[in-house]
Amino acid sequence: SAVISQKPSRDICQRGTSLTIQCQVDSQVTMMFWYRQQPGQSLTLIATANQGSEATYESGFVIDKFPISRPNLTFSTLTVSNMSPEDSSIYLCSVAGTASSYEQYFGPGTRLTVT
Amino acid sequence: AQSVAQPEDQVNVAEGNPLTVKCTYSVSGNPYLFWYVQYPNRGLQFLLKYITGDNLVKGSYGFEAEFNKSQTSFHLKKPSALVSDSALYFCAVISYNQGGKLIFGQGTELSVKP
């Protein structure tokens, strides 16, 4: 399975500021995803990060709030913009397995606290 | 609508006893089912999956799960629980009628006491 790292692992930010989270994979992958896990909640898909084109956002998530970059097949960033305390969550990136395996593999997550 | 339900927020088991974490699903088409585990302050780890074939699938750390199509269930099991199994467990399903989106259940906190 792919090895996935995220930076930063955690951060405490002031409301109104923005934070960019990096996701690095040790091999080229086609599909990369960004999820949010709010405190005590399950995972919710924010968007699919597409290499060479705009990300595909899920209902309730917009590009202005969560801009995503995917410059190549091993790297992606998620920015949480104009943060409010409601954005306090764990943000996780994941990559899809091979076409025949279907499972996703997750990074360690970024724990964001907005004060 | 595609959905996954984990009816128990928490499961408590004594070490050495068998454990079951329940999951039911509702999808259109053939379900691709997964179990993930999340240890404190760590990301999700893949445990096992059902795509096709034998209804009983074996995964990491001695876990197994049984796919039951008639009951639309995919319960996670382990014959003998360890204290180190204490974690948050998520059931998930992909339905390719929804473009391959991974849908998670709400999670079940497993607590194994010595």
Chai-1 contact restraints between the chains, C-beta under 6 A:
chainA,res_idxA,chainB,res_idxB,connection_type,confidence,min_distance_angstrom,max_distance_angstrom,comment,restraint_id
A,S42,B,F104,contact,1.0,0.0,6.0,A-B,restraint_1
A,S42,B,Q106,contact,1.0,0.0,6.0,A-B,restraint_2
A,S42,B,G107,contact,1.0,0.0,6.0,A-B,restraint_3
A,L43,B,F104,contact,1.0,0.0,6.0,A-B,restraint_4
A,L92,B,G43,contact,1.0,0.0,6.0,A-B,restraint_5
A,Y102,B,Y32,contact,1.0,0.0,6.0,A-B,restraint_6
A,E103,B,F34,contact,1.0,0.0,6.0,A-B,restraint_7
A,E103,B,F46,contact,1.0,0.0,6.0,A-B,restraint_8
A,E103,B,K49,contact,1.0,0.0,6.0,A-B,restraint_9
A,Q104,B,L102,contact,1.0,0.0,6.0,A-B,restraint_10
A,F106,B,G43,contact,1.0,0.0,6.0,A-B,restraint_11
A,F106,B,L44,contact,1.0,0.0,6.0,A-B,restraint_12
A,G107,B,G43,contact,1.0,0.0,6.0,A-B,restraint_13
A,P108,B,R42,contact,1.0,0.0,6.0,A-B,restraint_14
A,P108,B,G43,contact,1.0,0.0,6.0,A-B,restraint_15
A,G109,B,G43,contact,1.0,0.0,6.0,A-B,restraint_16
